[in-house]
């Protein structure tokens, strides 16, 4: 019974980790689309690039924060993967969709605005 409870808890964590990773990436895609629409709207309205630039900077800052969050989740995922071997009774090699786990929590990503 205890083994089943451990496996269920581990499965719940693994599933949630993947879901959070996917949600962060969906937010990144949505905010990048917003940034593109802002650029398009400025061009259509034929207004100076300085007009609304502060909002553009805030969107860029939000993208940067999401990229940082994405890296943090990748690092947490890696730590959980390594920790799995320390849990008595947990012999599974992975849960969820069985996609490859990250090997590193950092990435050389740049935000271009």
N, C-alpha and C positions, 0 to 999 in steps of 0.2 A: 504494500500500500504506500509506504514512504517513497519507494523508488518511482512509483507512478506519479506521486505528487511533485517530486523533484523534476521529473521529465515534463510534466504539464507546465510547471512554473517556467522552466527553461524555454519551452516551446512558446509560451506567451511572451516572454521577453524577446526572443529572437524574432517573432512575428511583428512585434511592436517596433523593434529597431528598424526592420525593413520598411515598415509603413512610414515611420518618421523620416527616414532617408528619402523615400519617394515623395513625401509631402514637401520636403525642403526643395527638392529638385523641381517639383511642379511650381512652387512659389518662385523659384529663380526664373523659370521659363515665363511665367506670367508677368513678372516685373520687368524682364527684358522686353517683352512685347509692349508693355506700357511705355517703356523708354522709347522704343521705336515709334509708337503712336504719338508721343509728345514731339518728337523730332518732325514727324510728318505734319502734325497740326501746326507747328511753327512755320514750316515751309509753305503750307497751304494759305495760312493767314498772312504770310509775307511780313512777319514782324522780326525785329532785331533778335539776334541770338541772346543778347543780354536780358531780354524780356522773358521772365519766367525761369531764368538760369538757376536761381536759388532752389526752385522746386526740382529742377533737373539734378542738381547736386545732392539733394536729399534722396532722390530715387537711386542715384549712383551709390550713395552711402548705404542705403538699404541693401543693395545688391552685394556690396562688400561684406556686410554683416551676415547675409545669408551664405555667402561663400565660406566665411569663417565658421558658421554653424554647421555647414556641410562637412568641413574638415573635422570639426569636433565630433560629429556623429560617426564619421569613418574611424576616428581614433578610438571612440568608445566601443565601436563594433569590434575592432581589433583586440582591445583589452578583454572584452567579454569572450571572444573566441579563445584567447590564451587562458582565461580563467576557467573555462569549461573543464579543462583537465584536472583542476583542483577540487572539483565538486564530487564528493563520494557518491557513487551510484549513478553518475551521469556519464554514460559511455557513448552517447550519440556524437556523430561528427558534424551535424548541422541540422537546422530546422528550417521551416519555411520553404521557399522555392528552390533551395539548394544552389542558388547562384553563388558564385565565388565570393568569399569574404575578402575584405580589404587587407592588404599586407602592410600598409602604412597609413597613418592618420594625417599625413600632410600631402599637399600638392602644390605645384608651382603654377598657381592660377593668377591671372591678372584681370582686373576689371577694366574694360575699355569703354569710356563714355564719350 
